[in-house]
Amino acid sequence: MVLTSLYLEIVHVQPAKKEPVDGFGSEKISWRDENFYIYEPDSLESDLVLPLDHLSIKNEHELSDFSWQEKIIDEEISNFRELLDCKIGKLTLARLLTARDALVSSDKSVHSEEVLRLYSELMRLDPPHSQFYKDEHSLILFEKVISGRESLLSYCFRYRNLTSSSSSNPICLRLNGLSLSRLGSFEKLLWVQMLDLSHNELRSIEGLEAMQLLSHLNLSKNKLGSFTSLESLRHLKSLKVLDLSYNEIGAHSVDTTRYLCSSPLCHSIGSEWDGSELVTDGVSLVSYWEAFFILKGLKLTQLDITGNAIADEKFTGISG
C-alpha cells in the first residue's frame, strides 16, 4: 500500500510517484532480517553514531559533589535489601537503584541487571499491576541498550543496498524483538533516521516526535490499538516509510486513547471537517477520521497497514 499525501480540507489520494526513496534507490523497503547487515564503523564514519556525552544536557549550576547523596541512597538501598520478601521492598529497591545510577554513577546502567530482575519478579508476584512493572522494565532495558557506544553499535545495521553510498544509506537502529512496552531516552537517539521497533509490545509511541530526522519507521507486530496511539507521527515531517502491519488497529470497540485527538464530528473542529468533503470514490471518510487526522500532514511514499482490523476493502480503496 502506498500513500502519498493527505490534507485536512479535502482529502486527495494520488497515485504514487515513482521517485526513489532517499538512500534506497527505487526499490520498496523490506524489513526482513536478510536485508540488513551489522554496521561496522570505520574512521571515516566515526561520527555517524554520536558519542552519548555529546547528547547529554548539562546544567552549569549543577553541583559536582554527590558524595552526601550517594551515602544517603546507599544507606536506603541496604535497608530495603532486607525487605526483599515483600513487593513494596522489591519496588522501592528497584527505584533506589535506578536513582543511584542516574545521580552518582558514570555508567547509568550499573545496576540495570538487578533492576530488570526485580521488575520481572514483581510482574510474577503482582499480576494486577503487571503492566506498570512491564513498562518500568522496558524503560530500564531501553536505557541499558543505548547506554554505551559498544552496546548501541550492536543494534546498528545497514540496509543491504550495495549501490548506495554511506552518506545516503542511513544507519538502521534495530530494537526489534525486545518485548518493549514503553519507550524513553529519546534525547540519545536524535541522530537516528531509520528505526525498527517491530515485534515488541508497544501500545503507544509517545515521545517519538523528538526524533525529527526519522525517515523510515517499522512498528509492525506490536499492540497498537488505534491511530490515536500514533499521535506522535503527526510531528515527524521527514517520515517517508511507515510499517504498521499486524497491530490491533480497529480491533477494539472502546478506544481509551480517543481523547488524544478530536473527532471530526465535534463542534470544536468547526467547518473544516465538512461531511461533504469527507467522501471519496463514494466512501465516507468519517469512519476513518482518526487515520486521516494522524496521517494527513505526512508525505509518505510507503505505508503498510495489512494485518489490522481497519484494513478492510474500503480503507484500502481510499488509501491505496
Beta strands, then each sheet from edge to edge (+ up, - down):
strand 1: 36-38
strand 2: 156-159
strand 3: 171-174
strand 4: 194-196
strand 5: 216-218
strand 6: 241-243
strand 7: 279-280
strand 8: 283-284
strand 9: 302-304
sheet 1: 1+ 2- 3+ 4+ 5+ 6+ 9+
sheet 2: 7+ 8-
end
